[in-house]
Amino acid sequence: MEKNFSSPEYRRSRTAYIAQCTFEYFVSLLVTDTFLAKLLSYVGLSDAMIGVISSFISLAFIVQLFSLLLVGARVGKKKIVIIFDTVSQLFFLSIYMIPFLSLSQGIKTVLVFVAIAVAYACKYLISNIMYQWANGFVDPNKRASYSATKEIISLISGILFTLATGAAFDAFEASGNIGYGFIFIAVSMLILNICNFISLLLIRKEEQSSENKPGKRFSDILNHTVKQKNFLYILILSILWNCTRYFTVGFIGTFKTTDLLLSVFFVQVINTVANVIRIFASKPFGRYSDKKSFASGYWLALFFAAAAFLCNVFTTRETWFFIFPYTVFYAVSLAGLNQNSYNITYSYVDSDYIAEAMAIQHSIGGLFGFGCSILGGKILETIQNSGNMLFGIPMFGQQFLALISFVLCVICIVFMRLTIMKERVMKQ
């Protein structure tokens, strides 16, 4: 059946998907960076443990392997997505209720781990299914432009949201009522969860024929993914990039507020400026990727990521202002990386095996990323226990971790130039 992308149902579905991504983005902002760091510090966790928990998302990617079982399920994609996504959002909400439980710190720590694990597990179990379902109502010839528009709307509204939330939280903390700040965030998340649920309901159900396709044999999946040279290149790139970012990113939240002594509101101001710049970078990245290739856009974005990590290497309490170019460069890199991290698979893998390829790629890459966050936490703890000294040189642990990330990012750039960038691109 030929799809009518200009029909009212398709237009409504695309609008609802943009809204859903926006509400989900708001929630993600509240369970990462300084907001989550403040909550975990309040519970009593160390900086190293906070960094590991903040990077726990990477381990959750491994559940995407189980999504292979859901791809061939007879239950509709819309129903599967709504059920698992709703459970995910509720567990994210529960994180902000844990500090108020009359339990020991050890039990609270376990509950935080469990809540984050279940939330991300449910989220990523259906992420590839949702991507195929919701993007099925987008004209393939306009996929990059639609992705850029979706990202810009999320970023602009996210800027206003984080500024308002950050200011409100700082006001609660300044008055000695940080607990009320967490309650304020929890109520905000409940409202966002309701809006997210309604948005999913408004997206059109997938075509009936797509639900009755015969299941694929495991051998067929392997033949079209891990046994293909181009997919192996993408898998290696995913591993390298996950190791690059999770060595550093999960530990930056406490670095900003605890070591650099910046307020939550000021951090959000920096994030706001960075996101504004990212907004202006999104469309050019999209046009560049459409003209060249998704791999070319991804490769270009890695240079900005490398610059970001290099800035963090030189960030100390005296040179705290380097956190600004770090945030800007990293935000700009995401404008290219986020757009192309999924789309690049379309260029080198048979479209019939996209969901399976993404599941394998993200689960294995995420597992390596989590391993690096564990190692990064150990390194950070060792440097902190040494009085922020490394080989006799005064240095925050996050500076050394950023140096590791910079080196790995350079390796990513070289690897892409020598492998993926030389392969033929499929248009599908």
Residue pairs with C-beta under 8 A, 6 or more apart in sequence:
1 207
1 209
3 10
3 136
3 137
3 207
4 10
5 137
5 138
5 139
9 137
9 204
10 137
10 204
12 202
12 204
13 134
13 137
13 202
13 203
13 204
14 137
14 138
14 146
15 202
16 199
16 200
16 202
16 203
17 134
17 135
17 137
17 150
17 199
17 203
18 149
18 150
18 153
18 154
19 195
19 199
19 202
20 134
20 196
20 199
20 200
20 203
21 150
21 154
22 153
22 154
22 157
22 158
23 192
23 195
23 196
23 199
24 85
24 89
24 196
25 154
25 158
26 157
26 158
26 161
26 188
26 192
27 89
27 92
27 189
27 192
27 193
27 196
29 35
29 158
29 161
29 162
29 165
30 36
30 92
30 96
30 165
30 185
30 188
30 189
31 92
31 95
31 116
31 119
32 54
32 253
33 54
33 252
33 253
33 267
33 271
34 166
34 253
34 256
34 257
34 264
34 267
34 268
35 165
35 169
35 185
35 264
36 50
36 53
36 54
36 95
36 253
37 50
37 54
37 253
37 254
37 257
37 258
38 169
38 173
38 178
38 181
38 257
38 264
39 95
39 96
39 99
39 182
40 49
40 50
40 53
40 54
40 112
41 50
41 254
41 258
42 99
42 178
42 182
43 98
43 99
43 105
43 108
43 109
43 112
44 105
44 108
44 109
45 53
45 109
45 112
46 381
47 251
47 254
47 258
47 380
47 381
47 384
48 251
48 377
48 378
48 380
48 381
48 384
49 109
49 377
50 250
50 251
50 253
50 254
51 250
51 251
51 254
51 373
51 376
51 377
51 380
52 250
52 373
52 374
52 377
53 112
53 113
53 116
53 250
54 249
54 250
54 251
54 253
54 373
55 246
55 249
55 250
55 369
55 370
55 372
55 373
55 376
56 113
56 116
56 117
56 120
56 370
56 373
57 116
57 120
57 366
58 242
58 246
58 365
58 366
58 367
58 368
58 369
58 370
58 373
59 117
59 366
59 367
59 369
59 370
60 116
60 117
60 120
60 121
60 123
60 124
60 366
61 124
61 362
61 363
61 365
61 366
61 367
61 369
62 363
62 364
62 366
62 367
63 121
63 124
63 125
63 363
64 124
64 125
64 127
64 128
64 358
64 359
64 360
64 362
64 363
64 366
65 359
65 360
65 363
66 125
67 124
67 125
67 126
67 127
67 128
67 129
67 355
67 359
68 221
68 355
68 356
68 359
70 80
70 125
70 126
70 129
71 128
71 129
71 216
71 355
71 356
72 213
72 214
72 215
72 216
73 80
74 211
74 212
76 205
76 206
76 211
77 129
77 130
77 132
77 133
77 206
77 210
77 211
78 133
78 200
78 203
78 205
78 206
80 126
80 129
81 126
81 129
81 130
81 133
81 200
82 197
82 200
82 201
84 122
84 123
84 125
84 126
85 122
85 123
85 126
85 130
85 196
85 200
86 193
86 197
87 118
87 122
88 118
88 119
88 120
88 121
88 122
88 123
89 119
89 189
89 192
89 193
89 196
89 197
90 193
91 115
91 116
91 118
91 119
91 122
92 115
92 119
92 189
93 186
93 189
93 190
93 193
94 115
95 112
95 115
95 116
95 119
96 182
96 183
96 185
96 186
96 189
97 186
98 108
98 111
98 112
98 115
99 108
99 179
99 182
100 179
100 182
101 108
101 111
103 111
124 362
124 366
127 362
128 354
128 355
128 358
128 359
128 362
129 355
131 342
131 355
131 358
132 354
132 355
133 203
133 206
134 203
135 143
136 206
136 207
136 210
137 203
137 204
138 146
139 146
140 428
143 343
144 286
144 287
144 289
144 290
144 339
144 343
145 286
145 290
147 286
147 339
147 343
148 282
148 283
148 285
148 286
148 339
151 282
151 335
151 338
151 339
152 279
152 282
152 283
155 275
155 276
155 278
155 279
155 282
156 279
158 275
159 271
159 272
159 275
159 276
162 268
162 271
162 272
163 265
163 268
163 269
163 272
165 184
165 185
165 188
165 268
166 264
166 265
166 267
166 268
167 265
167 268
168 181
168 184
169 181
169 184
169 185
169 264
169 265
170 263
170 264
170 265
172 178
172 179
172 180
172 181
172 184
173 181
173 264
216 353
216 356
220 353
221 353
221 356
224 231
224 349
224 350
224 352
224 353
224 356
224 357
225 231
225 349
225 353
225 356
225 357
225 360
226 232
226 235
226 360
228 348
228 349
229 423
230 348
230 349
230 420
230 423
231 348
231 349
231 357
231 361
233 348
233 419
233 420
233 423
234 344
234 345
234 348
234 349
234 357
234 361
234 420
235 360
235 361
235 364
235 365
236 415
236 419
237 412
237 415
237 416
237 420
238 361
238 362
238 364
238 365
239 364
239 365
239 368
240 408
240 411
240 412
240 415
241 302
241 337
241 365
241 412
242 365
242 366
242 368
242 369
242 372
243 368
243 369
243 371
243 372
243 408
244 305
244 309
244 405
244 408
244 409
244 412
245 305
245 369
245 405
246 369
246 370
246 372
246 373
246 376
247 372
247 373
247 375
247 376
247 401
247 404
247 405
247 408
248 309
248 312
248 376
248 398
248 401
248 402
248 404
248 405
249 330
250 373
250 376
251 376
251 377
251 380
251 397
251 398
251 401
252 312
252 398
255 315
255 396
255 398
256 262
256 267
256 323
257 263
257 264
257 267
259 317
259 396
259 398
260 315
260 317
260 320
260 323
261 317
261 320
262 270
262 320
262 323
270 323
270 324
270 327
271 327
271 331
273 324
273 327
273 328
274 324
274 327
274 328
274 330
274 331
274 332
275 331
277 328
277 331
277 332
278 331
278 332
278 334
278 335
281 332
281 335
281 336
282 335
282 339
285 297
285 300
285 301
285 335
285 336
285 339
286 297
286 339
288 296
288 297
288 300
289 296
289 297
289 298
289 336
289 339
289 340
289 343
293 347
293 425
294 339
294 340
294 343
294 344
294 346
294 347
294 425
295 340
295 344
295 347
295 416
295 420
295 421
295 423
295 425
296 421
297 336
297 339
297 340
298 336
298 337
298 340
298 341
298 344
298 416
299 413
299 416
299 417
299 420
299 421
300 336
301 332
301 333
301 334
301 335
301 336
301 337
301 340
302 333
302 337
302 409
302 412
302 413
302 416
303 333
303 413
304 329
304 330
304 332
304 333
304 336
305 329
305 330
305 333
305 337
305 409
306 406
306 409
306 410
306 413
307 325
307 329
308 325
308 326
308 327
308 328
308 329
308 330
308 333
309 326
309 330
309 402
309 403
309 405
309 406
309 409
310 402
310 406
311 322
311 323
311 325
311 326
311 329
312 322
312 323
312 326
312 398
312 399
312 402
312 405
313 399
313 402
313 403
313 406
314 322
314 399
315 322
315 323
315 326
315 396
315 398
315 399
315 402
316 396
316 399
342 358
344 420
345 354
345 357
345 358
345 361
346 354
346 426
346 428
347 425
347 426
348 420
348 423
348 425
348 426
349 357
351 428
376 401
376 404
379 397
379 400
379 401
380 397
380 398
380 401
381 397
382 397
383 389
383 390
383 395
383 396
383 397
383 400
384 397
388 394
388 395
388 396
388 397
389 395
390 400
